[in-house]
Amino acid sequence: MKADRDYLETAAAKLRAAGLEVTVELALGDPPSEILRVAADAQCDLIAMTSHGHRLIGDIIHGSTIDAVRHKALVPLLVVRAAG
């Protein structure tokens, strides 16, 4: 979890340097449920996520966090393809 926290803080620092307001929260549990919980608790206007580009079989094997979030989100969802 320390490596995950470090990664998030590094990414947040880059966004803050670009003038954006960024909050970092690292949660344990079911990813779609936790994303939706954090978004609701923080009263987010938008959920932004990156996609690894799995297709049908990959989604079946790995599950689709984005799919689960998009069906239950009460705010818009922005999906961006993750850098290779």
The 8 nearest C-alpha neighbors of each residue, nearest first, counted from 0:
[[1, 3, 2, 4, 25, 5, 27, 26],
 [0, 2, 4, 3, 5, 6, 7, 25],
 [3, 1, 5, 0, 4, 6, 7, 8],
 [4, 2, 0, 6, 1, 5, 7, 25],
 [3, 5, 1, 7, 2, 6, 8, 0],
 [6, 4, 2, 8, 3, 7, 9, 1],
 [7, 5, 3, 9, 4, 8, 2, 10],
 [8, 6, 10, 4, 9, 5, 11, 3],
 [7, 9, 11, 5, 10, 6, 12, 4],
 [10, 8, 12, 6, 11, 7, 5, 13],
 [9, 11, 7, 13, 12, 8, 6, 14],
 [12, 10, 8, 14, 13, 9, 7, 21],
 [11, 13, 15, 9, 14, 10, 8, 16],
 [14, 12, 16, 10, 11, 15, 17, 9],
 [13, 15, 17, 11, 16, 12, 19, 10],
 [16, 14, 19, 18, 12, 17, 13, 20],
 [15, 17, 13, 18, 14, 12, 19, 11],
 [16, 18, 14, 15, 19, 13, 12, 20],
 [19, 17, 15, 16, 14, 20, 13, 21],
 [20, 18, 15, 14, 17, 21, 16, 11],
 [19, 21, 15, 18, 22, 14, 11, 17],
 [22, 20, 11, 19, 15, 23, 14, 12],
 [21, 23, 24, 20, 11, 8, 15, 7],
 [24, 22, 21, 7, 25, 8, 11, 4],
 [23, 25, 26, 22, 37, 7, 4, 8],
 [24, 26, 23, 4, 27, 3, 7, 0],
 [27, 25, 24, 33, 28, 30, 34, 37],
 [26, 28, 25, 29, 33, 30, 0, 32],
 [29, 27, 30, 33, 26, 32, 31, 34],
 [28, 30, 32, 31, 33, 27, 34, 26],
 [31, 29, 33, 32, 34, 28, 64, 27],
 [32, 30, 34, 68, 64, 33, 29, 67],
 [33, 31, 35, 29, 30, 34, 36, 28],
 [32, 34, 36, 30, 35, 31, 37, 29],
 [35, 33, 31, 37, 36, 32, 30, 38],
 [34, 36, 38, 32, 33, 37, 39, 31],
 [37, 35, 33, 39, 38, 34, 40, 32],
 [36, 38, 40, 34, 39, 35, 41, 33],
 [39, 37, 43, 35, 41, 36, 40, 42],
 [38, 40, 42, 36, 37, 41, 35, 43],
 [41, 39, 37, 42, 38, 36, 43, 35],
 [40, 42, 38, 43, 39, 37, 36, 44],
 [43, 41, 39, 40, 38, 44, 37, 45],
 [44, 42, 38, 41, 45, 39, 46, 74],
 [43, 45, 74, 42, 46, 75, 38, 73],
 [46, 44, 75, 43, 74, 76, 47, 77],
 [45, 47, 76, 77, 75, 48, 74, 43],
 [48, 46, 77, 76, 78, 45, 49, 79],
 [49, 47, 78, 77, 79, 46, 50, 65],
 [48, 50, 79, 81, 80, 78, 51, 47],
 [49, 51, 80, 52, 81, 79, 78, 48],
 [52, 50, 81, 53, 80, 49, 82, 83],
 [51, 53, 50, 54, 80, 81, 57, 49],
 [54, 52, 57, 51, 58, 55, 56, 50],
 [53, 55, 57, 56, 58, 52, 59, 51],
 [54, 56, 58, 57, 59, 53, 60, 63],
 [57, 55, 59, 58, 54, 60, 53, 61],
 [58, 56, 53, 60, 54, 59, 55, 61],
 [59, 57, 62, 61, 55, 63, 56, 60],
 [58, 60, 56, 62, 57, 61, 55, 63],
 [59, 61, 57, 58, 62, 56, 55, 63],
 [62, 60, 58, 57, 59, 63, 56, 53],
 [63, 61, 58, 59, 60, 64, 57, 66],
 [62, 64, 66, 58, 65, 67, 61, 59],
 [63, 65, 67, 31, 66, 68, 62, 30],
 [64, 66, 68, 63, 67, 69, 48, 31],
 [67, 65, 63, 69, 64, 68, 70, 62],
 [66, 68, 64, 65, 70, 69, 31, 63],
 [69, 67, 65, 31, 71, 66, 70, 72],
 [70, 68, 66, 72, 71, 67, 65, 76],
 [69, 71, 68, 67, 72, 66, 65, 73],
 [70, 72, 68, 69, 73, 67, 35, 66],
 [73, 71, 69, 74, 68, 70, 35, 75],
 [72, 74, 71, 75, 39, 69, 35, 70],
 [75, 73, 72, 45, 44, 76, 46, 43],
 [76, 74, 45, 46, 77, 73, 72, 44],
 [75, 77, 46, 47, 45, 78, 74, 69],
 [78, 76, 47, 46, 48, 79, 75, 45],
 [79, 77, 48, 49, 47, 76, 50, 80],
 [78, 80, 49, 50, 81, 48, 77, 47],
 [81, 79, 50, 49, 51, 82, 52, 78],
 [82, 80, 49, 50, 51, 79, 83, 52],
 [81, 83, 80, 51, 49, 79, 50, 52],
 [82, 81, 51, 80, 52, 50, 49, 79]]
